[in-house]
C-alpha cells in the first residue's frame, strides 16, 4: 500500500516559555528538521504534508527544502485544534492508502518507527506507537484524593507515529465532525467507530518537546547516540567572465563581473558542497551535479546545497559546522559576509554561529593575485549517525 504522512507543526508552544519549539535548535538544526530527516529516510513514505502556522510558514518551508528529501508535497495552515490540523493535512494528501500522523515536536523518531507502524496498519487498519508504563498510575478526584490504582500491565503511554488506512481515518474524522466530538489523538476517533486499534512498540526516547526541559533532555539523548563526527575539505575556483552576475554564498555582488561556470559559478557554495560530500564519503560535486548536465545550467548553487543536505539526511548525516575562506583580490567582500553566512546557514538548517565565512587576498601573487578569478576553501564538520549496530570503520 502507498503511504504518506501528515506532519503536525502548527502548535502554539505555549509551555516553552518563549519561542516556537519546532524552530528551536536541537543538535545544530531545528527540532522539526529531525522529524523530517526520519521521514526522508523511510522508503515506504512517498509524500509528506506539513501542517504549520501562518507565522512560521516561511521558516518551515526552508526547513522542508533542506531536510525533506524531496518528499514534502505541500504546506497547509493548521486549524484551531489538533483535530482541525489533521483534517487539513488529510485533505492535501493524494493517492495514498496508508496515512501516518506524526507530531513534529517528537524529533527523536526514526525511520524504523514509521516502518513498524505502516506494517501493523496494513494488517489491522490502525496502529499507534506506545510503551508500557514504568510508574504506578493513580486515579484522583478534583481534590487529589486517590480513587483507585489501574493495573499497570493494561496501560500504555501513547505517542506518534499513529498510522491508519486512509478510508478508516477519514471516516473517523467525518463521524467526529458530525457529532461535534473532539479528541486529543486520532486513535480515539477510530475507537469511537468500534474499529480495532493495535499498539506497536515505541522507544521511550521518542519524547515530545513540550517544555524547555524536554529540549535539554532530547539534546542529551542525541549526544549519547550521536554517532561519529567526520570532517571534509572542499576547494573550488573559477575565472572571471564578463557579462555574468557574481554570486558568492548565495549573495549577489553588484557592479562586478561574474565567474565562468556551468551553474551560477558560486565558488564559495561549491567548496562547501564538496566539503560536506567529502565528510560523508559521498564523492564530489561533479558526481552529483555534472557540469555537462543541462539541469544544472545556470542553477542556483544554494539549491544544490539544499539538495546536498537532503542527501546527507537520507544517510543519517547532518552538517554541524562550516568554516570557509574566499580568496579574492577583488571585489571587497567584507560588506557581504554576514548575508552569505545567513543564506548558507538557512540552506543547511544551522544556527548562524555554526557557519563562518572569511575573505582574504592572495597578496598579488599568482593568478588569484592578478585578479583572474576567485577561489574558496571550506571545512565541514558532519555528524554521521550509525544505525542498526553499524560501526565506524
Secondary structure, 3 states (H helix, E strand, C coil): CCEEEEEEECCCCCCCCCCCHHHCEECCEEHHHHHHHHHHHCCCEEEEEEEECCCCHHHHHHHHHHHCCCCEEEEEECCCCHHHHHHHHHHHCCCCCEEEEEECCCCCCCHHHHHHHHHHHHHHCEEEEEEECCCCCCEECCCCCEEECCCHHHCEEEEEEEEEEHHHHHHHHHHHHHHCCCCCCHHHHHHHCCCCCEEEECCCCCCCCCCHHHHHHHHHHHHHCCCEEEEEEEEEEEEEEEEEEEEECCEEEEEEEEECCCCCCCHHHHHHHHHHHHHCCCCCHHHHCCCCCHHHCCCCHHHHHHHHHHHHHHCCEEEEEEEEEEECCCCCCHHHHHHHHHHHHHHHCCCHHHEEEEEECCCCCHHHHCCCEEEEEEEEEEEECCCCCCCCC
